[in-house]
């Protein structure tokens, strides 16, 4: 039996992830909360996703869960992981360390990057324009997943900026 941890949940449990539309024929999902430990997302959504973790604020509570969460995300075989926002350099260092030590039979090339901007529009634009998977994983790429950690105002602003890039079905 799989243990449920904060943010990542078993696939038979519900999560509050939001489908916002499509960009480059890929589904775009977004979830946000004030604290990383309060997010609940199905593990299966990380598989073959291009992921952005965007921190408006980074707390001591987030720090204690970050390594476990990043490990679970890496082991779910995403096509890419990008980091932006407060303490992005620290989070990115942790990500690179975990990528170097974790091994899985399914683990493929994972593209990584950081986005150095405090402007939400620039972060989202940079992510959509530059987050492209390795050519050998192009056919596996299924979705974008954007995870925001911050205030309600931050969440609303991110939703608006993401929606400015996506195509919504009628």
C-alpha positions in Angstrom: 0.0 0.0 0.0 1.3 3.4 -1.0 1.7 6.1 1.7 0.0 9.4 1.2 2.3 12.4 1.5 1.5 16.1 1.3 1.1 17.4 -2.2 1.3 14.0 -3.9 -1.5 11.6 -3.4 -2.4 8.1 -4.5 -4.1 7.9 -7.9 -7.4 6.7 -6.5 -7.8 9.8 -4.4 -9.2 13.2 -5.5 -7.1 16.2 -6.1 -8.0 19.8 -6.8 -5.9 20.4 -9.9 -7.4 22.8 -12.5 -7.5 22.1 -16.2 -7.2 25.5 -17.9 -7.1 24.7 -21.6 -4.4 23.8 -24.2 -1.1 25.3 -25.4 0.8 23.7 -28.3 -1.8 20.9 -28.3 -0.8 20.0 -24.7 -3.2 20.2 -21.8 -2.4 22.9 -19.3 -3.1 22.2 -15.6 -2.6 24.6 -12.7 -2.7 24.2 -9.0 -1.8 26.7 -6.2 -1.8 27.0 -2.5 -0.3 29.1 0.2 2.0 26.3 1.3 3.5 23.4 -0.6 2.5 21.0 2.0 -1.2 21.8 1.5 -1.3 20.8 -2.2 -2.7 17.4 -3.1 -2.0 16.2 -6.6 -2.2 12.8 -8.1 1.2 11.3 -8.8 0.2 10.1 -12.3 -0.2 13.7 -13.6 3.6 14.2 -13.2 4.4 11.4 -15.7 5.3 12.9 -19.1 4.5 16.4 -17.9 6.5 19.6 -18.3 6.4 21.0 -14.8 6.9 24.5 -13.3 7.2 25.1 -9.6 6.7 28.8 -9.0 7.2 30.1 -5.5 5.9 33.5 -4.5 7.0 32.7 -1.0 9.0 29.9 0.3 8.6 28.9 4.0 10.3 26.7 6.5 7.3 24.3 6.2 7.9 24.1 2.4 11.6 23.3 3.0 10.8 20.2 5.1 8.6 18.7 2.3 10.6 19.8 -0.7 13.0 16.9 -1.0 10.3 14.3 -0.6 8.1 16.0 -3.2 10.9 16.5 -5.7 11.9 12.9 -5.3 8.4 11.7 -6.0 8.1 14.0 -9.0 11.4 12.8 -10.4 10.5 9.2 -9.9 7.2 9.8 -11.8 9.3 10.4 -15.0 8.3 14.0 -16.1 9.8 15.4 -19.3 11.0 18.5 -17.6 11.1 20.4 -14.3 11.5 24.2 -14.1 11.8 26.3 -11.0 10.9 30.0 -10.5 10.4 32.5 -7.7 11.7 33.0 -4.2 14.8 30.8 -3.4 14.7 29.3 -6.9 18.5 28.8 -6.8 18.2 26.7 -3.6 15.3 24.7 -4.9 17.1 24.1 -8.2 20.3 22.9 -6.4 18.2 20.4 -4.5 16.5 19.3 -7.7 19.9 18.7 -9.5 21.2 16.8 -6.5 18.2 14.5 -6.4 18.4 13.9 -10.2 22.0 12.9 -9.8 21.3 10.3 -7.1 17.8 8.9 -7.9 17.6 6.0 -10.3 14.6 4.2 -11.7 14.2 1.8 -14.6 11.8 4.2 -16.2 13.8 7.4 -15.6 14.5 9.1 -18.8 16.2 12.5 -19.7 14.5 15.2 -17.7 15.1 18.8 -18.9 15.6 21.3 -16.1 15.8 25.0 -15.8 15.2 28.1 -13.7 13.4 31.3 -14.6 14.9 34.4 -13.0 12.2 37.0 -12.9 9.9 38.5 -10.3 7.3 39.3 -12.9 4.5 36.6 -13.2 3.8 37.4 -16.8 7.6 37.0 -17.7 7.8 33.7 -15.7 4.8 32.2 -17.5 5.9 33.5 -20.9 9.4 32.2 -20.4 8.1 28.8 -19.3 5.8 28.3 -22.3 8.4 29.6 -24.8 11.5 27.8 -23.5 10.4 24.6 -21.7 10.8 22.0 -24.4 11.6 18.4 -23.7 14.5 16.4 -25.0 14.0 15.4 -28.7 13.9 11.7 -27.6 11.0 12.5 -25.3 9.0 14.7 -27.6 6.4 12.0 -28.4 6.0 11.2 -24.7 5.2 14.8 -23.7 1.5 15.0 -22.7 0.9 18.2 -20.6 2.0 21.3 -18.8 1.7 21.4 -15.1 2.1 24.6 -13.2 2.3 24.6 -9.5 2.2 27.9 -7.7 3.0 28.5 -4.0 1.7 31.8 -2.7 -1.2 34.1 -1.7 -4.6 34.2 -3.2 -3.7 37.4 -5.1 -0.6 35.5 -6.5 -2.9 32.6 -7.5 -5.4 34.8 -9.3 -2.6 36.7 -11.2 -1.0 33.4 -12.3 -4.3 32.1 -13.5 -4.9 35.2 -15.5 -1.4 35.0 -17.1 -1.6 31.3 -17.9 -5.0 31.9 -19.5 -3.5 34.6 -21.7 -1.4 31.9 -23.4 -3.9 29.0 -23.7 -6.7 28.0 -26.0 -9.9 27.1 -24.2 -12.4 24.6 -25.7 -15.8 26.2 -26.3 
